[in-house]
Amino acid sequence: MAPAPLIRSARNPAVAHIRSLQRGSVRRRTGHTIVEGPKLVAEALHAGVVDSVLCVAEPSPAAAAVVNDAAAQGITIRRCTDGVFNAAADTETPQGILAVIAAPDPPPLPGPALLLVLDGVQDPGNVGAMVRSAAAAGATNVICTPGTADAHSPKTMRAGAGGQFRVPIRKVANPADLESFAAGIDIYAASADADLVYHDIDWTGPSGLVVGAEAAGVSPEWRAASRAAVRVPMHAEVESLNAAAAAAVILFEAARQRAAGSTTKEPGARAH
């Protein structure tokens, strides 16, 4: 079969569709998003969610290998000029390959629930970083509340570095919505002014961590639904950690306890 002609115009319908996926309304309507770069496109291929691939006429060796893998799977490959690709890409320094994908929905993970709730976290970079940490720490779900940045936007997908392919992400309107799939979970709210320190909590059972926006912190609604607030102690005059950094510290303490079968706990932590 002869290769498809090289796309030379950013007005090409396929390219226009890719550009439209930079808008949240289009992503929600179509259920698709974009990933860029050889590594993320390869991750998407492995997850089986790739719809089509766009690449430059002469991709790098790493990108070319991914293109070959996509072609072997029967996925549509479109080649374009560098200028067209740069117009379609969301990054400042495009890597010559991107894919249109169905928003990933990994299966639930086994073991006691460990939820990360993002309460109105508006920065896509922070959302992506927290999804990445949640996946690495073995969280069973990431929960996004209203006002949280789209966990599947191109920028958030990049910051997630593949995390979205490994941990299920759900949206809830309020704490009561958790009861439909995560009843009986002890939720703790991250707060710089909390009395309890994060490593004094027993994270080995069904647990959840709520992290709020940088400026506002955890909302009163989620604070009220939490068993207690916890903090990460800091030296010197530092007031607080970046939200993504605080989430990572606490999640990996939960992972450490679960791996070790720790019995460390807040006094009376499970005395319901």
Secondary structure, DSSP 8 states (H G I E B T S, - for coil): ------B--TTSHHHHHHHHTTSHHHHHHH-EEEEESHHHHHHHHHHT-EEEEEEESS--HHHHHHHHHHHHTT-EEEEE-HHHHHHH-SSSS--SEEEEEE-------SSS-EEEEEES---HHHHHHHHHHHHHHT-SEEEE-TTS--TTSHHHHHHHTTGGGTS-EEE-SSGGGGGGT-TT-EEEEE-TT-SEEGGGS--SSSEEEEEEBTTTBS-HHHHHHSSEEEE----TT-----HHHHHHHHHHHHHHHHHHT-----TTTT--
